Amino acid sequence: MTLKNWCVVLAISASAVTSAIAQSSFPPSPNAKQDAPRLVEVMSMAQLQHLKLWYAGKAKNWDLAAYELRQLTNSLAEAAIFYPAIPVSNVTTMKEPLLSVADAVAAGDDRKFAASMRMLTEGCNACHSSMGRGFIAIGVPTGGQPPANQIFSPSGDSRKK
């Protein structure tokens, strides 16, 4: 297992993940600072990171994909830390999909990447459903052009795969 994969495992194990819950009745942890982000804010960021991760992988910009995967993992970990009412089982079930995405990114394997992103997305939606938020469904982007102003193609100084 590569260092990158160990970092993902550590992040998941330490505080782990959940997925987008647009509005929440979950109270923040008593240990959270007063300026802790609302769960909707953390999950909206996770949704954007999911989108950017997809487009970076489709463009085979593995450096950007690795970066977005770290950001997504961190956002999901923040949700678990700030909102401890999210069931642990929701957190631990995201471990395998995140590791699968990490392996695909590290290998630069676009087929495995697409399959692992579908698995990750299913995990997100399963979490939403288990929390009574099944009406919040995300999908793997289907359009050719990302709805963003970021350039997803690798630059000349990115590693080649």
Phi, psi and omega in degrees: 000135183282165178302320180300317180294322178296322178297319178296314180299316180298315180297319180291315182293322184290316185217339170057197199229161169213186181228176193306117173237102192300315178235147186224140172258008180282128178284148176290159177301144176296341179276349182289144176293161179300332182265023176299140180294148174294151181301323179299324179291317179296316183288327175295321177294319178299321179296317178296319180294323176300313179299312182293324176300315179301309182292325176296317178294319179296328178276359182060032174265081189292331176295314178293320178299317179298318179298311181294326177296318176298317180297317179297314179300318178296319179297317180293323177296319177300318179300317181292324180288311184285338184231077185292351177287349176290125184302141180301324181298327176294326181288311186289333180290346179275350183302307184297313178299319180294320177295322179296317176297316180300317179297317180296318179295313181299325181275347184065035185260102185291329178291313178295324178300311181299316180294318182289329176292323176296318179296318178298316181297319176298321177297319177301311183293326176295321177296314179303313181299316182294338181263008181076022181238034182299343178289348175263100182240135175245161179220167173289130181305143182247343182285157179283326183251125180292144178278068184203172177255009179273144176269123185263342179294143180295144177277173182298335182265003177282157178292150181261139174222000000 
